[in-house]
């Protein structure tokens, strides 16, 4: 129930957040602004083959970890808002937003960080 509500919040906020942002660089600029507004620390940015990548640290990573497990707030709850962005961007802008995921899954970045990617839909 909470996850659906958070997805809806993301979908409803997206038209304002991404107003006139029609390219991956413009969208990722807005996402980075949104990340900073909620206290996320951006560690590194890169563009590879038209894909914009943002590596960051979530300050809520350990919140409620003792009860629900590490990254519960970041990956189980806050990512539902990102899911709303994913839906909106794909449906209305033709943008592929790969919502945040842990670096430990890829080995491409600091395991204490997460990353997201934005590109044109194929």
C-alpha positions as a Markdown table, in Angstrom:
| # | Residue | x | y | z |
|---|---|---|---|---|
| 1 | Unk | 0.0 | 0.0 | 0.0 |
| 2 | Unk | 2.7 | 2.5 | 1.0 |
| 3 | Unk | 4.8 | 1.5 | -2.1 |
| 4 | Unk | 1.8 | 2.3 | -4.4 |
| 5 | Unk | 1.3 | 5.6 | -2.8 |
| 6 | Unk | 5.0 | 6.5 | -3.1 |
| 7 | Unk | 4.9 | 5.5 | -6.8 |
| 8 | Unk | 1.9 | 7.7 | -7.3 |
| 9 | Unk | 3.7 | 10.6 | -5.6 |
| 10 | Unk | 6.6 | 10.2 | -8.0 |
| 11 | Unk | 4.3 | 10.1 | -11.0 |
| 12 | Unk | 2.5 | 13.2 | -9.9 |
| 13 | Unk | 5.6 | 15.2 | -9.1 |
| 14 | Unk | 7.3 | 14.1 | -12.4 |
| 15 | Unk | 5.5 | 16.6 | -14.7 |
| 16 | Unk | 6.7 | 19.5 | -12.6 |
| 17 | Unk | 10.2 | 18.1 | -12.0 |
| 18 | Unk | 10.8 | 17.3 | -15.6 |
| 19 | Unk | 9.0 | 20.3 | -17.2 |
| 20 | Unk | 10.8 | 21.1 | -20.5 |
| 21 | Unk | 13.4 | 18.4 | -19.8 |
| 22 | Unk | 13.3 | 16.4 | -23.0 |
| 23 | Unk | 16.8 | 15.0 | -23.3 |
| 24 | Unk | 18.8 | 12.7 | -21.1 |
| 25 | Unk | 21.2 | 15.5 | -20.0 |
| 26 | Unk | 18.3 | 17.7 | -19.0 |
| 27 | Unk | 16.5 | 14.9 | -17.2 |
| 28 | Unk | 19.6 | 13.9 | -15.3 |
| 29 | Unk | 20.2 | 17.5 | -14.3 |
| 30 | Unk | 16.7 | 17.5 | -12.7 |
| 31 | Unk | 17.3 | 14.2 | -11.0 |
| 32 | Unk | 20.5 | 15.4 | -9.5 |
| 33 | Unk | 18.7 | 18.4 | -8.2 |
| 34 | Unk | 16.0 | 16.2 | -6.6 |
| 35 | Unk | 18.7 | 13.9 | -5.2 |
| 36 | Unk | 20.4 | 16.9 | -3.5 |
| 37 | Unk | 17.1 | 18.2 | -2.2 |
| 38 | Unk | 16.6 | 15.0 | -0.2 |
| 39 | Unk | 20.2 | 15.0 | 1.2 |
| 40 | Unk | 21.8 | 12.6 | -1.3 |
| 41 | Unk | 25.6 | 13.2 | -1.9 |
| 42 | Unk | 26.6 | 12.9 | -5.5 |
| 43 | Unk | 30.0 | 11.3 | -5.8 |
| 44 | Unk | 30.7 | 11.1 | -9.5 |
| 45 | Unk | 29.0 | 11.8 | -12.8 |
| 46 | Unk | 29.8 | 10.5 | -16.3 |
| 47 | Unk | 28.5 | 10.2 | -19.8 |
| 48 | Unk | 29.2 | 7.0 | -21.7 |
| 49 | Unk | 27.7 | 6.3 | -25.2 |
| 50 | Unk | 24.8 | 8.7 | -24.6 |
| 51 | Unk | 24.0 | 7.3 | -21.1 |
| 52 | Unk | 24.2 | 9.7 | -18.2 |
| 53 | Unk | 25.3 | 8.0 | -15.0 |
| 54 | Unk | 25.2 | 9.4 | -11.5 |
| 55 | Unk | 27.0 | 7.7 | -8.6 |
| 56 | Unk | 25.8 | 8.8 | -5.1 |
| 57 | Unk | 25.6 | 8.0 | -1.4 |
| 58 | Unk | 22.2 | 7.8 | 0.2 |
| 59 | Unk | 22.3 | 9.2 | 3.8 |
| 60 | Unk | 19.4 | 7.0 | 4.8 |
| 61 | Unk | 21.2 | 3.8 | 3.9 |
| 62 | Unk | 21.4 | 2.5 | 7.5 |
| 63 | Unk | 18.1 | 4.0 | 8.7 |
| 64 | Unk | 16.0 | 1.2 | 10.3 |
| 65 | Unk | 18.7 | -1.3 | 9.2 |
| 66 | Unk | 18.5 | -3.2 | 12.5 |
| 67 | Unk | 14.9 | -3.9 | 12.0 |
| 68 | Unk | 14.4 | -4.1 | 8.3 |
| 69 | Unk | 17.9 | -4.6 | 6.8 |
| 70 | Unk | 20.5 | -2.3 | 5.3 |
| 71 | Unk | 19.2 | 0.0 | 2.5 |
| 72 | Unk | 15.5 | -0.6 | 3.4 |
| 73 | Unk | 14.6 | 3.1 | 3.3 |
| 74 | Unk | 16.7 | 3.8 | 0.2 |
| 75 | Unk | 15.9 | 0.8 | -1.9 |
| 76 | Unk | 12.6 | -0.5 | -0.6 |
| 77 | Unk | 10.8 | 2.8 | 0.0 |
| 78 | Unk | 12.4 | 5.9 | -1.6 |
| 79 | Unk | 12.9 | 3.9 | -4.9 |
| 80 | Unk | 9.2 | 3.7 | -5.2 |
| 81 | Unk | 9.1 | 7.5 | -5.9 |
| 82 | Unk | 11.8 | 6.8 | -8.5 |
| 83 | Unk | 9.5 | 4.2 | -10.0 |
| 84 | Unk | 6.9 | 6.9 | -10.6 |
| 85 | Unk | 9.6 | 8.9 | -12.4 |
| 86 | Unk | 10.5 | 5.9 | -14.5 |
| 87 | Unk | 6.9 | 5.4 | -15.6 |
| 88 | Unk | 6.4 | 9.1 | -16.4 |
| 89 | Unk | 9.7 | 9.5 | -18.3 |
| 90 | Unk | 9.1 | 6.4 | -20.4 |
| 91 | Unk | 5.5 | 7.1 | -21.1 |
| 92 | Unk | 5.7 | 10.9 | -21.8 |
| 93 | Unk | 9.3 | 11.8 | -22.7 |
| 94 | Unk | 10.8 | 8.7 | -24.4 |
| 95 | Unk | 13.5 | 8.6 | -21.7 |
| 96 | Unk | 14.9 | 5.4 | -20.1 |
| 97 | Unk | 15.6 | 6.1 | -16.5 |
| 98 | Unk | 17.3 | 3.2 | -14.8 |
| 99 | Unk | 16.4 | 3.9 | -11.1 |
| 100 | Unk | 19.1 | 3.7 | -8.4 |
| 101 | Unk | 20.7 | 0.4 | -7.7 |
| 102 | Unk | 23.6 | -0.7 | -5.5 |
| 103 | Unk | 27.2 | -0.5 | -6.9 |
| 104 | Unk | 28.0 | -3.8 | -5.2 |
| 105 | Unk | 25.8 | -5.5 | -7.8 |
| 106 | Unk | 28.0 | -4.3 | -10.7 |
| 107 | Unk | 31.5 | -3.9 | -9.3 |
| 108 | Unk | 31.8 | -0.7 | -11.4 |
| 109 | Unk | 31.8 | 1.7 | -8.5 |
| 110 | Unk | 32.3 | 2.1 | -4.8 |
| 111 | Unk | 30.3 | -0.6 | -3.0 |
| 112 | Unk | 29.1 | 2.0 | -0.5 |
| 113 | Unk | 27.4 | 3.9 | -3.3 |
| 114 | Unk | 24.4 | 3.6 | -5.6 |
| 115 | Unk | 24.0 | 4.7 | -9.2 |
| 116 | Unk | 21.3 | 5.5 | -11.7 |
| 117 | Unk | 21.4 | 5.9 | -15.5 |
| 118 | Unk | 19.4 | 7.9 | -18.0 |
| 119 | Unk | 19.3 | 7.5 | -21.8 |
| 120 | Unk | 17.0 | 7.6 | -24.7 |
| 121 | Unk | 14.5 | 4.7 | -25.0 |
| 122 | Unk | 15.7 | 2.2 | -27.6 |
